[in-house]
């Protein structure tokens, strides 16, 4: 199921290493231009995730980016997103 949240143009999820839980989800979001400065976007995304996903799938972190790294086939390059986690 895909939940639509106003202000989100595109989103991608990757796993981040966690000392106790092994891995946790982190979502990268590209905002729509008109919602670029909406302060409640983070809360709206988290609420939508909590309503639609099991607890272990709810992102532990949200990162807003201007663009997603892409592969040669124009798919989101998830390995590059993982590198951005540090």
C-alpha positions, -999 to 999 in steps of 0.1 A, spaced: 0 0 0 13 34 -9 3 63 14 2 97 -2 14 126 19 10 161 7 44 178 2 63 146 -8 73 143 -44 94 112 -40 107 89 -13 132 60 -9 139 38 21 172 22 30 185 3 60 209 19 85 230 -2 109 218 0 145 237 -13 175 207 -30 192 182 -37 164 207 -47 136 191 -24 110 165 3 110 147 20 81 157 56 71 136 74 45 150 100 21 124 125 8 123 150 -20 98 177 -12 73 192 -37 83 228 -45 53 244 -29 59 226 4 96 231 6 94 250 38 65 233 56 76 226 91 50 199 98 60 177 68 82 155 90 53 149 114 28 142 86 51 116 71 57 99 104 20 98 112 12 83 78 39 57 83 27 48 118 -9 44 104 1 22 75 32 2 86 41 -23 113 62 -8 141 95 -23 129 90 -8 94 84 28 106 114 49 97 136 60 126 149 89 107 138 112 78 163 130 56 152 156 32 172 158 0 171 180 -32 175 150 -55 180 112 -54 212 96 -67 203 76 -98 217 46 -116 223 45 -153 187 31 -157 174 61 -138 164 40 -108 172 53 -73 208 43 -64 202 29 -29 239 21 -23 246 58 -27 219 67 -2 234 43 23 268 61 18 250 94 27 241 79 60 277 80 71 
